[in-house]
Amino acid sequence: MVQIILAILRIIGIILLIVLGIAAVLILLVLFWPVEYQISLRKEDQAFEAEGRAGWLFHLLSADVQIRERTGTITLKIFGRRLKTFRIPEGRRAEAPHSQAALETGTQTREDQTGRQIPRGETDTAGQKTKTGGQAASDGIGPRKRASRIRSAAISAVSAVRNILSRISGAAAGIAARAIQKAAKGLVTAMAFVFRMQELPSDLGDFSDTFHENADTKIESFRRKAEPFVSPDAFSLYGRIMRHLGRLLRSLRFRRLEGYLLVGTGKPDLTGELIGLLYMILPDTARAYELRADFYQATLKTRTNAAGHIRMNHVLMFLIRLLRDKEFRKLLAHVRRKGKEGSKGRSKGRSVKKKKRK
């Protein structure tokens, strides 16, 4: 009986060891077996073309990418057989500019409920005048309303006096009535201007106070949000991240780079700066790659073939170094906390809007 139990345990142990061994081999393959890739770019007289291929473990798993001008496809394969194909949607074309005649005249139209276009400043189907500039005329408050009332009262009084004078005597009364009317209009305009100027300092003061209060509030809010990202500890963290990222990029550099690149911006000084920058970032393996400059016109032509490989252990070490950094974990927790607060605020806003609609 004991021997049977020991035999069963031995078989279970062997199975577990086999499973653990397979798992360890798979993990080591994922970490240390490189993902090989090849990239080909073409942009000469014809349209832009790009092709790429990546494979892992003798192309047990592979992906093919093909791009033609504005669209393309991504194909996933396993054992060389197509598994799934994704289509890259065609990019949007630039909208055609407005006609020169419309730009010169500057006429702007809008559509009513029936779809008919109505120029601004004219009346629509309801007989109402459209609002110029998208804003309604002010009804008038404060000094403006007061001046309007005074003007209307003065004009009514002047009209009544003119009617009375026209009944009493003939032409002389008419001339006097017109003179009185013009004098009253000038007086009303001056009174409206005086009323408006009396309120102007207080309006400017209120506007200045409101502007400064809003600006101070926004600056303080921005300072509180950006404080964790601009502290001395945060800047030292950025330096460490750049060092870790440099190690990662050295492991991901191209192993082969061939072809040429012709660049022209239309400005000689800018073209020279761009070529110098490209020479600085080219890897050591790009001795067969040629950079050309066109200082007379804006152009871009290339025929580039590149190849290399990526090992996941470098990416894993980069992530481990980041997660071991205490300041990075603190900054990540701050970002996650703010993200949760923002999502809660948005959900509350949506619920309030739904209640208002109901």
ZABA-322578 format. One record per residue (C-alpha): residue number from 1; residue in three letters; z, x, y. Coordinates in Angstrom, 3 decimals, padded with zeros to 6 digits. Layout:
REM residues N
+-----+-----+----------+----------+----------+
:   n : res :       pz :       px :       py :
+-----+-----+----------+----------+----------+
: NUM : Ala :        Z :        X :        Y :
...
+-----+-----+----------+----------+----------+
//
This chain:
REM residues 358
+-----+-----+----------+----------+----------+
:   n : res :       pz :       px :       py :
+-----+-----+----------+----------+----------+
:   1 : Met :  000.000 :  000.000 :  000.000 :
:   2 : Val :  000.918 :  002.788 :  002.404 :
:   3 : Gln : -002.257 :  004.676 :  001.525 :
:   4 : Ile : -004.357 :  001.616 :  002.372 :
:   5 : Ile : -002.653 :  001.248 :  005.768 :
:   6 : Leu : -003.178 :  004.964 :  006.506 :
:   7 : Ala : -006.843 :  004.684 :  005.536 :
:   8 : Ile : -007.305 :  001.715 :  007.874 :
:   9 : Leu : -005.592 :  003.591 :  010.724 :
:  10 : Arg : -007.771 :  006.637 :  010.028 :
:  11 : Ile : -010.933 :  004.533 :  010.255 :
:  12 : Ile : -009.725 :  002.895 :  013.499 :
:  13 : Gly : -008.917 :  006.336 :  014.953 :
:  14 : Ile : -012.351 :  007.677 :  014.026 :
:  15 : Ile : -014.034 :  004.659 :  015.642 :
:  16 : Leu : -011.960 :  005.111 :  018.796 :
:  17 : Leu : -012.812 :  008.809 :  018.943 :
:  18 : Ile : -016.520 :  008.017 :  018.565 :
:  19 : Val : -016.340 :  005.402 :  021.322 :
:  20 : Leu : -014.407 :  007.758 :  023.632 :
:  21 : Gly : -016.852 :  010.565 :  022.866 :
:  22 : Ile : -019.851 :  008.375 :  023.699 :
:  23 : Ala : -018.164 :  007.229 :  026.897 :
:  24 : Ala : -017.380 :  010.830 :  027.884 :
:  25 : Val : -020.953 :  011.915 :  027.183 :
:  26 : Leu : -022.329 :  009.037 :  029.277 :
:  27 : Ile : -019.992 :  009.867 :  032.163 :
:  28 : Leu : -020.980 :  013.534 :  032.040 :
:  29 : Leu : -024.661 :  012.605 :  031.934 :
:  30 : Val : -024.290 :  010.313 :  034.945 :
:  31 : Leu : -022.392 :  012.955 :  036.906 :
:  32 : Phe : -024.308 :  016.102 :  036.037 :
:  33 : Trp : -027.769 :  015.063 :  034.893 :
:  34 : Pro : -029.925 :  015.150 :  038.031 :
:  35 : Val : -031.911 :  012.226 :  039.359 :
:  36 : Glu : -035.343 :  013.736 :  040.034 :
:  37 : Tyr : -037.544 :  012.343 :  042.779 :
:  38 : Gln : -041.017 :  012.917 :  044.202 :
:  39 : Ile : -042.307 :  011.740 :  047.592 :
:  40 : Ser : -045.880 :  011.674 :  048.894 :
:  41 : Leu : -046.813 :  010.709 :  052.486 :
:  42 : Arg : -050.338 :  010.241 :  053.842 :
:  43 : Lys : -051.280 :  009.458 :  057.454 :
:  44 : Glu : -054.605 :  010.895 :  058.544 :
:  45 : Asp : -057.672 :  008.874 :  059.465 :
:  46 : Gln : -056.738 :  006.018 :  057.165 :
:  47 : Ala : -053.690 :  003.745 :  057.288 :
:  48 : Phe : -050.216 :  005.012 :  056.463 :
:  49 : Glu : -049.503 :  005.382 :  052.740 :
:  50 : Ala : -046.303 :  006.403 :  050.975 :
:  51 : Glu : -045.494 :  006.778 :  047.308 :
:  52 : Gly : -042.221 :  007.699 :  045.688 :
:  53 : Arg : -040.852 :  008.020 :  042.192 :
:  54 : Ala : -037.351 :  008.664 :  040.893 :
:  55 : Gly : -036.266 :  009.091 :  037.284 :
:  56 : Trp : -033.125 :  009.863 :  035.318 :
:  57 : Leu : -032.665 :  011.293 :  031.814 :
:  58 : Phe : -036.295 :  012.026 :  030.926 :
:  59 : His : -037.293 :  008.901 :  032.881 :
:  60 : Leu : -035.176 :  006.673 :  030.679 :
:  61 : Leu : -034.523 :  004.796 :  033.917 :
:  62 : Ser : -037.072 :  005.103 :  036.715 :
:  63 : Ala : -038.190 :  003.460 :  039.931 :
:  64 : Asp : -041.589 :  003.539 :  041.640 :
:  65 : Val : -042.110 :  002.784 :  045.341 :
:  66 : Gln : -045.515 :  002.166 :  046.934 :
:  67 : Ile : -046.068 :  001.385 :  050.618 :
:  68 : Arg : -049.399 :  000.556 :  052.223 :
:  69 : Glu : -049.360 :  000.238 :  056.028 :
:  70 : Arg : -046.939 : -002.685 :  056.511 :
:  71 : Thr : -046.030 : -003.853 :  053.009 :
:  72 : Gly : -045.149 : -002.410 :  049.616 :
:  73 : Thr : -043.514 : -002.843 :  046.214 :
:  74 : Ile : -040.534 : -001.409 :  044.319 :
:  75 : Thr : -040.794 : -001.389 :  040.520 :
:  76 : Leu : -037.857 : -000.731 :  038.191 :
:  77 : Lys : -038.608 :  000.568 :  034.689 :
:  78 : Ile : -036.624 :  001.258 :  031.540 :
:  79 : Phe : -038.133 :  003.305 :  028.716 :
:  80 : Gly : -041.362 :  003.259 :  030.752 :
:  81 : Arg : -041.627 : -000.539 :  030.576 :
:  82 : Arg : -041.540 : -002.568 :  033.763 :
:  83 : Leu : -038.251 : -004.394 :  034.200 :
:  84 : Lys : -038.571 : -006.016 :  037.633 :
:  85 : Thr : -040.756 : -005.723 :  040.752 :
:  86 : Phe : -039.561 : -006.320 :  044.295 :
:  87 : Arg : -041.955 : -006.886 :  047.180 :
:  88 : Ile : -041.250 : -005.386 :  050.578 :
:  89 : Pro : -042.028 : -008.107 :  053.165 :
:  90 : Glu : -044.763 : -007.363 :  055.658 :
:  91 : Gly : -043.479 : -006.128 :  058.995 :
:  92 : Arg : -043.861 : -008.256 :  062.086 :
:  93 : Arg : -046.774 : -007.582 :  064.353 :
:  94 : Ala : -046.251 : -007.111 :  068.054 :
:  95 : Glu : -046.752 : -010.269 :  070.071 :
:  96 : Ala : -049.863 : -010.426 :  072.263 :
:  97 : Pro : -049.097 : -009.978 :  075.973 :
:  98 : His : -049.569 : -012.852 :  078.374 :
:  99 : Ser : -052.911 : -013.203 :  080.063 :
: 100 : Gln : -053.492 : -011.356 :  083.302 :
: 101 : Ala : -054.233 : -014.593 :  085.145 :
: 102 : Ala : -050.862 : -016.063 :  084.173 :
: 103 : Leu : -049.130 : -012.854 :  085.231 :
: 104 : Glu : -050.895 : -012.855 :  088.613 :
: 105 : Thr : -050.312 : -016.502 :  089.469 :
: 106 : Gly : -046.764 : -016.507 :  088.127 :
: 107 : Thr : -046.936 : -020.200 :  087.277 :
: 108 : Gln : -044.325 : -021.355 :  084.831 :
: 109 : Thr : -044.533 : -024.564 :  082.863 :
: 110 : Arg : -042.258 : -026.532 :  080.641 :
: 111 : Glu : -042.825 : -029.270 :  078.087 :
: 112 : Asp : -041.503 : -032.781 :  078.220 :
: 113 : Gln : -040.531 : -034.870 :  075.176 :
: 114 : Thr : -044.166 : -035.756 :  074.472 :
: 115 : Gly : -045.241 : -032.090 :  074.432 :
: 116 : Arg : -047.097 : -032.217 :  077.778 :
: 117 : Gln : -046.681 : -029.100 :  079.926 :
: 118 : Ile : -045.411 : -029.698 :  083.456 :
: 119 : Pro : -045.485 : -026.994 :  086.178 :
: 120 : Arg : -042.145 : -026.234 :  087.719 :
: 121 : Gly : -041.547 : -028.046 :  090.979 :
: 122 : Glu : -043.608 : -031.140 :  089.944 :
: 123 : Thr : -042.381 : -034.440 :  088.556 :
: 124 : Asp : -042.219 : -035.299 :  084.864 :
: 125 : Thr : -042.913 : -038.627 :  083.146 :
: 126 : Ala : -039.584 : -040.091 :  084.275 :
: 127 : Gly : -040.476 : -039.432 :  087.912 :
: 128 : Gln : -037.701 : -036.889 :  088.397 :
: 129 : Lys : -038.354 : -033.513 :  089.969 :
: 130 : Thr : -037.943 : -030.547 :  087.619 :
: 131 : Lys : -035.300 : -027.969 :  088.384 :
: 132 : Thr : -036.607 : -024.697 :  089.707 :
: 133 : Gly : -035.218 : -021.601 :  087.968 :
: 134 : Gly : -033.498 : -023.677 :  085.284 :
: 135 : Gln : -030.568 : -024.555 :  087.544 :
: 136 : Ala : -029.719 : -027.872 :  089.157 :
: 137 : Ala : -029.233 : -028.102 :  092.885 :
: 138 : Ser : -025.632 : -028.108 :  093.897 :
: 139 : Asp : -024.116 : -031.422 :  094.960 :
: 140 : Gly : -022.295 : -029.637 :  097.779 :
: 141 : Ile : -018.552 : -029.053 :  097.953 :
: 142 : Gly : -016.205 : -027.646 :  100.534 :
: 143 : Pro : -017.769 : -026.617 :  103.847 :
: 144 : Arg : -021.277 : -027.508 :  102.766 :
: 145 : Lys : -020.296 : -031.075 :  101.989 :
: 146 : Arg : -018.389 : -031.315 :  105.209 :
: 147 : Ala : -021.339 : -030.025 :  107.246 :
: 148 : Ser : -023.696 : -032.432 :  105.479 :
: 149 : Arg : -021.508 : -035.391 :  106.366 :
: 150 : Ile : -021.267 : -034.269 :  110.001 :
: 151 : Arg : -025.028 : -033.811 :  110.171 :
: 152 : Ser : -025.756 : -037.273 :  108.753 :
: 153 : Ala : -023.229 : -038.905 :  111.119 :
: 154 : Ala : -024.659 : -037.064 :  114.145 :
: 155 : Ile : -028.226 : -037.995 :  113.268 :
: 156 : Ser : -027.234 : -041.655 :  112.900 :
: 157 : Ala : -025.488 : -041.581 :  116.271 :
: 158 : Val : -028.444 : -039.901 :  117.954 :
: 159 : Ser : -030.847 : -042.477 :  116.474 :
: 160 : Ala : -028.666 : -045.318 :  117.738 :
: 161 : Val : -028.505 : -043.811 :  121.246 :
: 162 : Arg : -032.268 : -043.304 :  121.234 :
: 163 : Asn : -032.878 : -046.938 :  120.293 :
: 164 : Ile : -030.561 : -048.135 :  123.040 :
: 165 : Leu : -032.216 : -045.932 :  125.688 :
: 166 : Ser : -035.694 : -047.019 :  124.620 :
: 167 : Arg : -034.702 : -050.646 :  125.181 :
: 168 : Ile : -033.160 : -050.029 :  128.613 :
: 169 : Ser : -035.938 : -048.100 :  130.374 :
: 170 : Gly : -039.366 : -046.905 :  129.350 :
: 171 : Ala : -040.811 : -043.362 :  129.105 :
: 172 : Ala : -037.905 : -041.592 :  130.811 :
: 173 : Ala : -035.464 : -043.010 :  128.301 :
: 174 : Gly : -037.716 : -041.870 :  125.432 :
: 175 : Ile : -037.858 : -038.336 :  126.801 :
: 176 : Ala : -034.084 : -038.293 :  127.217 :
: 177 : Ala : -033.595 : -039.626 :  123.708 :
: 178 : Arg : -035.791 : -036.876 :  122.217 :
: 179 : Ala : -033.940 : -034.210 :  124.194 :
: 180 : Ile : -030.601 : -035.577 :  123.019 :
: 181 : Gln : -031.842 : -035.618 :  119.426 :
: 182 : Lys : -032.963 : -031.978 :  119.535 :
: 183 : Ala : -029.717 : -030.891 :  121.172 :
: 184 : Ala : -027.699 : -032.781 :  118.560 :
: 185 : Lys : -029.656 : -031.181 :  115.715 :
: 186 : Gly : -029.015 : -027.708 :  117.132 :
: 187 : Leu : -025.308 : -028.497 :  117.581 :
: 188 : Val : -025.008 : -029.820 :  114.023 :
: 189 : Thr : -026.711 : -026.710 :  112.616 :
: 190 : Ala : -024.366 : -024.453 :  114.600 :
: 191 : Met : -021.309 : -026.424 :  113.407 :
: 192 : Ala : -022.447 : -026.171 :  109.774 :
: 193 : Phe : -022.929 : -022.414 :  110.171 :
: 194 : Val : -019.461 : -022.063 :  111.727 :
: 195 : Phe : -017.844 : -024.071 :  108.936 :
: 196 : Arg : -019.594 : -021.956 :  106.332 :
: 197 : Met : -018.611 : -018.682 :  108.006 :
: 198 : Gln : -014.987 : -019.810 :  108.107 :
: 199 : Glu : -014.954 : -020.201 :  104.346 :
: 200 : Leu : -016.982 : -017.046 :  103.637 :
: 201 : Pro : -014.097 : -014.498 :  103.737 :
: 202 : Ser : -011.998 : -016.554 :  101.336 :
: 203 : Asp : -014.995 : -017.011 :  099.000 :
: 204 : Leu : -015.647 : -013.271 :  099.002 :
: 205 : Gly : -011.974 : -012.569 :  098.403 :
: 206 : Asp : -011.811 : -014.999 :  095.484 :
: 207 : Phe : -014.971 : -013.509 :  093.977 :
: 208 : Ser : -013.622 : -009.957 :  094.342 :
: 209 : Asp : -010.257 : -010.850 :  092.790 :
: 210 : Thr : -011.903 : -012.668 :  089.863 :
: 211 : Phe : -014.341 : -009.814 :  089.273 :
: 212 : His : -011.590 : -007.174 :  089.256 :
: 213 : Glu : -009.383 : -009.257 :  086.952 :
: 214 : Asn : -012.214 : -009.794 :  084.451 :
: 215 : Ala : -013.230 : -006.132 :  084.592 :
: 216 : Asp : -009.644 : -004.943 :  084.059 :
: 217 : Thr : -009.200 : -007.344 :  081.139 :
: 218 : Lys : -012.416 : -006.213 :  079.438 :
: 219 : Ile : -011.651 : -002.523 :  079.987 :
: 220 : Glu : -008.152 : -002.922 :  078.565 :
: 221 : Ser : -009.473 : -004.849 :  075.553 :
: 222 : Phe : -012.129 : -002.194 :  074.903 :
: 223 : Arg : -009.545 :  000.594 :  075.276 :
: 224 : Arg : -007.240 : -001.042 :  072.703 :
: 225 : Lys : -010.111 : -001.483 :  070.243 :
: 226 : Ala : -011.500 :  002.039 :  070.700 :
: 227 : Glu : -008.153 :  003.869 :  070.809 :
: 228 : Pro : -007.993 :  004.637 :  067.050 :
: 229 : Phe : -011.527 :  006.097 :  067.181 :
: 230 : Val : -011.081 :  008.420 :  070.187 :
: 231 : Ser : -007.672 :  009.909 :  069.436 :
: 232 : Pro : -007.312 :  013.675 :  068.774 :
: 233 : Asp : -006.631 :  012.954 :  065.087 :
: 234 : Ala : -009.851 :  010.916 :  064.897 :
: 235 : Phe : -011.899 :  013.758 :  066.416 :
: 236 : Ser : -010.449 :  016.243 :  063.941 :
: 237 : Leu : -011.369 :  013.781 :  061.167 :
: 238 : Tyr : -014.961 :  013.665 :  062.456 :
: 239 : Gly : -015.146 :  017.451 :  062.209 :
: 240 : Arg : -013.958 :  017.405 :  058.593 :
: 241 : Ile : -016.441 :  014.635 :  057.738 :
: 242 : Met : -019.290 :  016.696 :  059.202 :
: 243 : Arg : -018.287 :  019.718 :  057.077 :
: 244 : His : -018.165 :  017.592 :  053.911 :
: 245 : Leu : -021.469 :  015.977 :  054.829 :
: 246 : Gly : -023.053 :  019.422 :  055.319 :
: 247 : Arg : -022.072 :  020.396 :  051.763 :
: 248 : Leu : -023.546 :  017.159 :  050.463 :
: 249 : Leu : -026.837 :  017.611 :  052.354 :
: 250 : Arg : -027.203 :  021.177 :  051.061 :
: 251 : Ser : -027.053 :  019.822 :  047.530 :
: 252 : Leu : -029.609 :  017.105 :  048.351 :
: 253 : Arg : -032.191 :  019.331 :  050.056 :
: 254 : Phe : -035.829 :  019.419 :  048.959 :
: 255 : Arg : -036.653 :  021.848 :  046.167 :
: 256 : Arg : -040.357 :  021.705 :  047.028 :
: 257 : Leu : -042.067 :  020.795 :  050.295 :
: 258 : Glu : -045.804 :  021.223 :  050.828 :
: 259 : Gly : -048.434 :  019.990 :  053.255 :
: 260 : Tyr : -048.577 :  019.725 :  057.024 :
: 261 : Leu : -047.373 :  017.615 :  059.938 :
: 262 : Leu : -049.312 :  017.224 :  063.204 :
: 263 : Val : -047.232 :  015.812 :  066.069 :
: 264 : Gly : -048.138 :  014.997 :  069.654 :
: 265 : Thr : -046.200 :  012.908 :  072.161 :
: 266 : Gly : -048.634 :  013.091 :  075.069 :
: 267 : Lys : -046.163 :  015.229 :  077.048 :
: 268 : Pro : -046.345 :  019.005 :  076.455 :
: 269 : Asp : -042.675 :  019.700 :  077.187 :
: 270 : Leu : -041.434 :  016.912 :  074.907 :
: 271 : Thr : -043.843 :  017.950 :  072.138 :
: 272 : Gly : -042.582 :  021.541 :  072.288 :
: 273 : Glu : -038.936 :  020.423 :  072.081 :
: 274 : Leu : -039.712 :  018.185 :  069.095 :
: 275 : Ile : -041.533 :  020.960 :  067.213 :
: 276 : Gly : -038.642 :  023.355 :  067.859 :
: 277 : Leu : -036.160 :  020.811 :  066.524 :
: 278 : Leu : -038.259 :  020.276 :  063.377 :
: 279 : Tyr : -038.393 :  024.029 :  062.773 :
: 280 : Met : -034.605 :  024.166 :  063.017 :
: 281 : Ile : -033.994 :  021.451 :  060.410 :
: 282 : Leu : -036.677 :  022.491 :  057.905 :
: 283 : Pro : -035.132 :  023.868 :  054.679 :
: 284 : Asp : -035.738 :  027.382 :  053.390 :
: 285 : Thr : -037.916 :  026.007 :  050.595 :
: 286 : Ala : -040.488 :  024.774 :  053.173 :
: 287 : Arg : -042.311 :  028.097 :  053.586 :
: 288 : Ala : -045.549 :  026.430 :  052.434 :
: 289 : Tyr : -045.122 :  023.563 :  054.925 :
: 290 : Glu : -047.039 :  023.785 :  058.203 :
: 291 : Leu : -046.001 :  022.257 :  061.510 :
: 292 : Arg : -048.746 :  021.687 :  064.082 :
: 293 : Ala : -048.483 :  020.553 :  067.692 :
: 294 : Asp : -050.967 :  018.618 :  069.795 :
: 295 : Phe : -050.037 :  019.148 :  073.447 :
: 296 : Tyr : -052.841 :  016.997 :  074.877 :
: 297 : Gln : -052.535 :  013.561 :  073.264 :
: 298 : Ala : -050.107 :  011.352 :  071.385 :
: 299 : Thr : -050.839 :  011.572 :  067.665 :
: 300 : Leu : -049.187 :  011.698 :  064.265 :
: 301 : Lys : -050.921 :  012.953 :  061.134 :
: 302 : Thr : -049.386 :  014.219 :  057.936 :
: 303 : Arg : -050.029 :  015.015 :  054.306 :
: 304 : Thr : -046.647 :  015.754 :  052.772 :
: 305 : Asn : -045.561 :  016.250 :  049.164 :
: 306 : Ala : -041.869 :  016.728 :  048.465 :
: 307 : Ala : -039.734 :  016.922 :  045.335 :
: 308 : Gly : -036.089 :  017.474 :  044.546 :
: 309 : His : -033.130 :  016.186 :  042.619 :
: 310 : Ile : -029.713 :  014.666 :  043.238 :
: 311 : Arg : -026.566 :  015.077 :  041.155 :
: 312 : Met : -024.008 :  012.317 :  041.339 :
: 313 : Asn : -021.098 :  014.744 :  041.026 :
: 314 : His : -021.825 :  015.981 :  044.575 :
: 315 : Val : -021.715 :  012.424 :  045.888 :
: 316 : Leu : -018.502 :  011.762 :  043.922 :
: 317 : Met : -016.844 :  014.912 :  045.307 :
: 318 : Phe : -017.828 :  013.873 :  048.838 :
: 319 : Leu : -016.179 :  010.452 :  048.351 :
: 320 : Ile : -013.058 :  012.007 :  046.779 :
: 321 : Arg : -012.654 :  014.409 :  049.731 :
: 322 : Leu : -012.903 :  011.507 :  052.147 :
: 323 : Leu : -010.421 :  009.309 :  050.279 :
: 324 : Arg : -007.917 :  012.163 :  050.005 :
: 325 : Asp : -007.872 :  012.498 :  053.787 :
: 326 : Lys : -004.858 :  010.620 :  055.180 :
: 327 : Glu : -006.435 :  010.041 :  058.584 :
: 328 : Phe : -009.588 :  008.599 :  056.978 :
: 329 : Arg : -007.521 :  006.164 :  054.895 :
: 330 : Lys : -005.625 :  005.090 :  058.019 :
: 331 : Leu : -008.856 :  004.531 :  059.952 :
: 332 : Leu : -010.408 :  002.644 :  057.022 :
: 333 : Ala : -007.341 :  000.371 :  056.779 :
: 334 : His : -007.573 : -000.326 :  060.519 :
: 335 : Val : -011.245 : -001.297 :  060.229 :
: 336 : Arg : -010.585 : -003.564 :  057.244 :
: 337 : Arg : -007.676 : -005.248 :  059.040 :
: 338 : Lys : -009.773 : -005.914 :  062.134 :
: 339 : Gly : -012.579 : -007.239 :  059.940 :
: 340 : Lys : -010.225 : -009.724 :  058.270 :
: 341 : Glu : -008.877 : -010.846 :  061.643 :
: 342 : Gly : -012.410 : -011.333 :  062.930 :
: 343 : Ser : -013.429 : -013.367 :  059.868 :
: 344 : Lys : -010.325 : -015.559 :  060.229 :
: 345 : Gly : -011.110 : -016.142 :  063.897 :
: 346 : Arg : -014.703 : -017.079 :  063.099 :
: 347 : Ser : -013.606 : -019.469 :  060.351 :
: 348 : Lys : -011.118 : -021.126 :  062.731 :
: 349 : Gly : -013.840 : -021.465 :  065.348 :
: 350 : Arg : -016.175 : -023.107 :  062.837 :
: 351 : Ser : -013.450 : -025.530 :  061.705 :
: 352 : Val : -012.699 : -026.497 :  065.323 :
: 353 : Lys : -016.399 : -027.123 :  065.972 :
: 354 : Lys : -016.634 : -029.310 :  062.865 :
: 355 : Lys : -013.603 : -031.348 :  063.991 :
: 356 : Lys : -015.137 : -031.818 :  067.447 :
: 357 : Arg : -018.393 : -033.019 :  065.894 :
: 358 : Lys : -016.513 : -035.532 :  063.748 :
+-----+-----+----------+----------+----------+
//
